[in-house]
Amino acid sequence: MIKIFGLTDTEYSSNGDKILQPTKCRIHKRDNGEYYADIECSSDYSEYIQNGRIVVCPTPTGEQAFRFLNPELNKKKIKVKAKHVYYDSENYLIRDSYVVKLNCNQALEHLNAATDNVSPFTTVSDVTSINSFRCVRKSLNEAVNVVLERWGGHLVRDNNIIAIRSSIGADNGVTIRYGKNLKEIKKTEDWNNVVTKLLPVGKDGLLLDEVYLYSEQQYALPYTKTVSFNQDIEQEENETDDAFTYRLKEDLRQQATAYLAENCVPKINYTVKANIEKITDIGDTIDVIDEGLGISLTTHVIAFEYDAILEKFIQVEFGNSKEKLSNLMSTVADSTSQQITERDQELSAKLSEELSEAADKIWGALGNSYCIYQGDQILIVDKLPKEEATNVMRINSAGIGFSTSGINGAFTSAWTLDGTLNMQAINVINLVADLIKGGTLKLGSNLNEYGQIKIYNEANTLIGTFDKDGVVLYGTNGTYLVMNPVVGFAGYDSDGNLTFWVSEDEFHMKKSVVEEEITLCNKVRFIPITLYDTDSTTVINDGIGLVSTN
């Protein structure tokens, strides 16, 4: 039963002000993320579906209250999104409150009691880790999100109860198998937050002695980021400055190492549509088998879409996109890391394998080939009669041509006597060029849009690319230069921010250091000046002088 209540109602055991019979009511829920109802119904309910009113819907965890947000009304239909009443926490502000070395349950209670108006929520947690947090001018919702980040766990929203649990879900022996109850499965990879080279920044701009930290997992292209870490560490009495700095650096190194370990691989999500039974909520264990995609893993539900009218799951998502605990979905993370490592190993051996394979194909073809002399040309075919051949090599006065569609098919690869090697359909591997003279190497264009030159240093680190988008040169510290018709000539820092650029006939620069002299418009020179005492060794003044060039 779907029921509508007033704006200020907090008890939902009655039938409310109106029983709603919608044409659509879908519950969307994600681990530590969105939680809302998507509703469509007849315009006859317009009197009751008003912004801010509460609708109570059946969910896998019982009846839950949602608040209408900006209904869309036409003559026949109402469409409205209703957010879980948990999001009322956005309207309760915390001016300034300091959580000092408390467990998660104590932290939630402290923050919930610090709101400007009395909070209608009850908080609870079983996360035992100790942490600190200075909350300044944040909503209760924002404060809860910070607690999730620092203490870890999973947000459980049960009407007006806010809970953070160390683990959620159940193992009910659910298996989804293609051809049985699996209708559709889609795999997505998210590389947006991948980092393999990290510049961690600590308290008051503190940097590590080594500056950068590197993950064990590396790729051909480095993923470089700068991340600031919170350090609620105060200098203790009788502690020297050096000892305090050492303690800060160790804490920063520990946080950064953990961050690298969690974010050095892409986040893998699987979305399935299936006839699913025995699923109860976010966090449930699920076994997924799809022989076609090579998927066989045990993981956990991280999001779902639930039909509140039919009271059944429509779509279930599982993966590691919202991973916060080290033991959650470890199977997926380990599997992903292993697959990436194996992929790199495969690539390192691929060239030699393909070369050997190509040689075997040539010798195999020669062993089962037939040579036909026709006066003005020679044909080498894989089958007789020649009209039934598939693979053909033709040699005549014009050169050598190759066809994989018979003697009357297209000869897509050719080496002509005028010196032209048409490699349009040729896969070249292990090509070694000690010297290439003259000619034009054409990249991009409408015929070669994916052409690219990559340049690596002796450490096998990418330092430059040339392609249809222009030239990019990479620095070892994460900075890079770009030259193309769009940006012209520009430099970027490791965070992707512009540091210098050319705009039409103007040169722009955020920072500049001039070591010697500089002349402006051939009119004025800026020169360094140093004045010494009569002993010629003691500096009495040091500055800059302006001199006319005329």
Secondary structure, DSSP 8 states (H G I E B T S, - for coil): -EEEE-TT----SS--SEEE--SEEEEEEETTS-EEEEEEEEGGGTTT--TT-EEEEEETTEEEEEEEEEEEE-SSEEEEEEEEGGGGGGG-EEEEEEEEEE-HHHHHHHHHTTBSS----EEEE-----EEEEEEEEEHHHHHHHHHHHH--EEEEETTEEEEES--------EEEBTTTEEEEEEEEE-TT--SEEEEE-GGG---TT--EE-S---SS--EEEEE--------TT--HHHHHHHHHHHHHHHHHHHHHHHSS-EEEEEEEE---S--STT-EEEEEETTTTEEEEEEEEEEEEETTTTEEEEEEEESTT--STTTTHHHHHHHHHHHHHHHHHHHHHHHHHHHHHHHHHHHHHHT-EEEE-SSEEEEESSSSGGG-SSEEEEETTEEEEESS-TTS---EEEETTS-EE-TT----S---S---SS----BTTTBTT-EEEEE-TTS-EEEEEETTEEEEE-TTS-EEEEETTTEEEEE-TTS-EEEEEETTEEEES-----S-EEETTTEEEEEEEEE-TTSSSEEEEEEEEEE--
